[in-house]
Amino acid sequence: MADFEKNNAAVENEDDLFRFVGNDVISSEKIIAPRYSYWKSVFRVFFRKKINMFLIAVFVLIILIAFIMPFFWPYDMFENVSTAASYNLNPAKAMAFFKGSGIKYILGSGSMGNSIFYGVISSSKTSLLLAVICAAINMVIGIIIGAIWGYSKKFDAVMLVIYNIIANVPYILLITVLVYIIGSGFWPFVFALTVTGWLGIAYFFRTQVMIIRDREYSLASRCLGTPITRVISKNILPFLTSVIVTILATELPSYISMEVFLSYIGVGLSASIPSLGRMIQQGQSAFLQYPWEFWPPVAVASAITIILYLLGQNLADATDPRTHM
């Protein structure tokens, strides 16, 4: 008898899922289940990968350095232009030449005696700002237009004509023409990247919306007289959360790559605005003789692009409800 009670106690300790409810009808009908939170589950899946913590830490460090240091130590490309002896010095010679400058010349000096280290920091700030602003504008416009485009058949007929005309014009050619017309300042460059940059995003979302717009719950909402804006915002867009995050994961690093490429070929930001592409363009001409002018901006641009891409892809995977099992 004692062994039987002991075995029952062991079973009860191992598994508490099943227990006697009693004769109370109300208590017997209660079902206790944990509440499900979509975003809580997303972040649980996202932070399950330890690499994401490391990538976030590195990216936050880059942001802090890029946005805080220029306030205290501003970058001036022409501060040593009158001192020819400071031109193109490697890190060791630059630290010896500029005694007492701290870490300012830890990466050497450029073609005009400028600090490569300060230049990379200021250029990273420009590239990050450009990527965030362009991605925000293109994503917001693209999602809104794409949702309406995929839901309204009349709007679809008009937008398809516009898309077919603009899509046949090479994107690089369009940006080049706009930069030459409106200038190469920061905000004109943002305008050049966003004036038609949202169109491809809108067309992609148009296809996604068309797939789910005729499902039963959407048809029921339309029969009940629900406004189109509410159907889109409540019935359609929530199902595209993982798609939105996936597109954002590719958009953010793409603008940094675009700025680097356009500045490298001489079509990007003006020379007065520090940017990673401009530094790479200036360093590639003396790559063999002064490699310290070329590799730091290349390394930082690559690191930012890779980190943003990996974080975006991992977050896109985490937003997929199928990974929340």
C-alpha positions, 0 to 999 in steps of 0.5 A, a space after each residue: 500500500 505504501 509503495 502504491 501511494 509513493 508511485 502515485 505521488 511520483 507521477 503527480 510530481 512529474 506531470 501536473 497537466 491532469 488533475 481531478 476537478 470535482 463535481 463543480 460544473 463551472 470549474 470543470 468547464 474552465 480551460 486554462 491556457 497561456 495567452 499568446 502574444 505575437 510580438 512577444 513570440 517574435 522577439 523570443 524567437 529572434 533573441 533565441 539566436 545568440 548571434 543576433 545579440 552580438 550583431 545588435 551590440 556591434 550595430 549600436 556601437 557603430 551608431 553611437 560612434 557615428 552620431 555622438 563623436 562628430 558633435 565633439 570632434 567634427 570632421 574637417 577635410 581641409 584642416 591641414 590642406 596648407 601643410 603638404 607634409 601631412 598628406 598621405 601619411 600611414 598610421 605610424 607616421 601620422 601619429 608621429 607627425 600629429 603628436 598629441 592628437 590622440 586617436 584622430 590619426 590612428 588610421 593615417 591621413 588622406 590626400 589632403 592631410 585629413 583624418 581617415 578615422 574622423 572621415 570614416 565616422 562622419 561618412 558612416 553617419 551620412 550613409 546611415 541617415 540616408 539609408 533610414 530616411 530613404 527606406 522610411 519614405 519608400 516603405 511607407 509610400 510603397 506599402 500604402 500605394 501597393 495595398 490600394 493598388 492590389 485592392 482596387 481594380 480601377 487603380 490597378 489599371 492606371 498604375 500598371 501603365 505608369 509602372 510599365 513606363 517607369 520600370 523600363 527606364 534604368 534606375 541608375 540612369 534616372 538617378 543620374 539625370 535627377 542628380 544632374 538636374 536638381 543637384 547633389 546635396 543630401 536632400 536632393 539625393 534623397 529625392 532622387 532615390 525616393 521619387 520612383 524607388 517606392 514603385 517596385 515595393 508597391 508593385 510587390 505588395 500589389 501582388 501580395 494583396 491580390 493573393 489574399 484580398 478575396 479570402 472569406 474574411 475579406 469578402 465577409 467584411 465587404 458584404 457588411 459594408 466595411 470601408 476599403 481602408 479598414 479592410 486593408 488595415 485590419 484584414 490584409 496588412 497584418 498578414 503581410 507583417 513578415 513580408 514587410 520586415 523581409 523587404 525592409 531587411 533588403 531595403 536598408 542595406 541597399 541604399 548604403 550600397 547604392 550611395 557607395 556605388 553612385 559616389 564611387 562613379 562620381 554621381 552621388 553626394 557632393 564632395 562637401 558631404 562626407 560619405 563612404 562612397 566618396 572616400 572609397 572613390 578618393 582612395 581607389 586612385 592611390 590604392 596600391 601606394 596608400 592602401 590605408 585610405 581605401 580599406 577603412 571605408 570599404 570595411 565599415 561600409 561592408 560591416 554596416 551592410 552585412 549587419 543590417 542584412 543579417 539582422 533583417 533576415 533573422 527578424 523576418 524569419 522570427 515574424 513568420 508565425 510558423 517559427 513560433 511553435 
